[in-house]
Amino acid sequence: MDDTNSVYSIHFVTSSDGTKIGYRQKGSGPGLILVHGGMGSSQSFMTLATLLSDDFKVYIPDRRGRGLSGPVGKNYGILKEIDDLDAIIKKTNAHYIFGLGSGAIIAIKSSLYLPSIKKVALYEPPLATNHS
């Protein structure tokens, strides 16, 4: 399946501080949220979302300051990202999260704060090893 422009819908949630967070949605099945890295956007995950959409209802948010979402705003940090993810989870009832790069850090940290997350998959989290 290589049709990354196949049908998807666009939705919005409001995070706890009032920031609008936009996301793309496609597919059917259990809910899976794809969290892109620092240099990406929801568009970066459209091929992956298409491949997963036969088995999952895939939600692809734009993180703050990108694409469909509002600006990063004051006091931006990981806790704001967790709040944004929580707003999406509450609206969609998705329980699975995949994170790439800095999105992987958001995914794993969110799993510590949000008990509704049941499974997390990480790809290339930027973690230092051996004190490097």
Secondary structure by P-SEA (a helix, b strand, c coil): ccccccbbbbbccccccbbbbbbbbbbbccbbbbbbcccccccccaaaaaaaccccbbbbbbcccccccccccccccaaaaaaaaaaaaaaccccbbbbcaaaaaaaaaaaaccccccbbbbcccccccccc
